[in-house]
Amino acid sequence: MSSSSDSRSARTENEGFSLLEMLVVMLIISLAIGLLSFQRSRKNQPVSDTARTIVLMLNEARIDAVRRKAEIDVEVDLQTRTVWKTGQPSRHLQIPDSMAVEVRTAKEFEKGDGRHIISFLPDGTSSGGRIRLHSGTNTASIDTLWLTGLSSYDETH
């Protein structure tokens, strides 16, 4: 009789999962999801980093124009895929070959050889413009407002 009660109690102890086992499985699943989302966000990083650097360069040019009371230009060369502030060609940004680049500026600020200029004036205004970076499914649109001269970017995935 004792053998049948031992087998019955052993069977009821092994049915189902313990709370600890469930927590371990949930932890493993959450780690896997976290790693996958981290890898996905890293794929978007080059577009974000490039856009952020261009915005910093544009806003720095605006500040310099107001501080120096002089016109400061930021030039985008589509042939060499570079962006730089005039007077500082040694400090330029190289846009990766993996990104498509589009630039829109006023006609008088478009040069015939694939160069575009966004000009910042001493009163804080600018000529305005838009730079669009595209790589895979990631797009960053950098806008410089003509009235305020402020630059910002927006990403879409």
SULPEPE-V538644 format. One record per residue. N is the residue number from 1. RES is the residue in one small letter. SS is DSSP state (2 for helix, 1 for strand, 0 for the rest). OMEGA is omega in radians with two decimals (NA if undefined). NEAR is the number of other ideal C-beta (glycine too) atoms within 8 Angstrom. Layout:
N,RES,SS,OMEGA,NEAR  N,RES,SS,OMEGA,NEAR
This chain:
1,m,0,3.13,4  2,s,2,-3.14,5  3,s,2,3.11,6  4,s,2,3.10,7  5,s,2,3.07,8  6,d,2,-3.13,8  7,s,2,3.12,8  8,r,2,3.14,8  9,s,2,3.09,8  10,a,2,-3.13,8  11,r,2,-3.13,8  12,t,2,3.10,7  13,e,2,-3.09,6  14,n,2,3.12,5  15,e,0,3.10,5  16,g,0,-3.13,3  17,f,0,3.08,6  18,s,0,3.11,6  19,l,2,3.14,6  20,l,2,3.12,6  21,e,2,3.11,8  22,m,2,3.12,9  23,l,2,3.12,8  24,v,2,3.12,8  25,v,2,3.12,9  26,m,2,3.10,8  27,l,2,3.13,8  28,i,2,3.12,8  29,i,2,-3.13,8  30,s,2,3.07,8  31,l,2,3.12,8  32,a,2,3.11,8  33,i,2,3.12,8  34,g,2,3.12,8  35,l,2,3.13,8  36,l,2,3.13,8  37,s,2,3.10,8  38,f,2,3.12,8  39,q,2,3.12,8  40,r,2,-3.14,8  41,s,2,3.11,8  42,r,2,3.10,7  43,k,2,3.14,8  44,n,2,-2.98,11  45,q,2,-3.12,8  46,p,2,3.12,10  47,v,2,3.14,15  48,s,2,-3.12,11  49,d,2,-3.14,8  50,t,2,3.13,14  51,a,2,-3.14,13  52,r,2,3.14,9  53,t,2,3.11,9  54,i,2,3.12,14  55,v,2,3.10,12  56,l,2,3.13,8  57,m,2,3.13,13  58,l,2,3.14,14  59,n,2,3.07,10  60,e,2,3.10,9  61,a,2,3.10,14  62,r,2,3.13,15  63,i,2,3.12,8  64,d,2,-3.13,11  65,a,2,3.13,16  66,v,2,-3.08,10  67,r,2,-3.10,6  68,r,2,-3.07,8  69,k,0,-3.13,6  70,a,0,3.11,6  71,e,0,3.12,8  72,i,1,-3.13,14  73,d,1,2.95,11  74,v,1,-3.06,15  75,e,1,3.06,11  76,v,1,3.14,13  77,d,1,-3.09,10  78,l,0,3.13,10  79,q,0,3.13,7  80,t,0,3.13,5  81,r,0,-3.14,10  82,t,1,3.07,10  83,v,1,3.10,12  84,w,1,3.08,12  85,k,1,-3.13,13  86,t,0,-3.08,9  87,g,0,3.11,5  88,q,0,-3.11,8  89,p,0,3.13,7  90,s,0,3.14,4  91,r,0,-3.11,6  92,h,1,3.11,9  93,l,1,3.06,10  94,q,1,3.12,6  95,i,0,-3.10,10  96,p,0,3.13,9  97,d,0,-3.11,4  98,s,0,-3.12,5  99,m,0,2.99,12  100,a,1,-3.10,6  101,v,1,3.01,12  102,e,1,3.12,8  103,v,1,3.04,11  104,r,1,3.06,6  105,t,0,3.06,12  106,a,0,-3.07,8  107,k,2,-3.09,5  108,e,2,3.12,4  109,f,2,3.05,11  110,e,1,3.09,10  111,k,0,-3.07,7  112,g,0,-3.04,4  113,d,0,3.09,5  114,g,0,3.11,8  115,r,1,3.09,11  116,h,1,-3.11,14  117,i,1,2.95,13  118,i,1,-3.02,16  119,s,1,3.11,11  120,f,1,-3.06,17  121,l,0,-3.10,10  122,p,0,3.13,9  123,d,0,3.10,5  124,g,0,3.11,10  125,t,0,3.13,9  126,s,1,3.06,13  127,s,0,3.14,11  128,g,0,3.11,9  129,g,1,3.11,14  130,r,1,3.05,10  131,i,1,-3.14,12  132,r,1,3.09,11  133,l,1,-3.10,14  134,h,1,3.08,11  135,s,1,-3.11,10  136,g,0,3.13,4  137,t,0,-3.08,4  138,n,1,3.12,13  139,t,1,3.02,11  140,a,1,3.12,14  141,s,1,-3.11,11  142,i,1,-3.11,15  143,d,1,3.00,10  144,t,1,-3.11,13  145,l,0,-3.09,10  146,w,0,-3.05,8  147,l,0,-3.10,5  148,t,0,-3.10,6  149,g,0,-3.11,14  150,l,0,3.14,8  151,s,1,3.08,13  152,s,1,3.10,7  153,y,1,3.13,12  154,d,1,-3.12,7  155,e,1,2.96,12  156,t,1,-3.13,6  157,h,0,NA,6
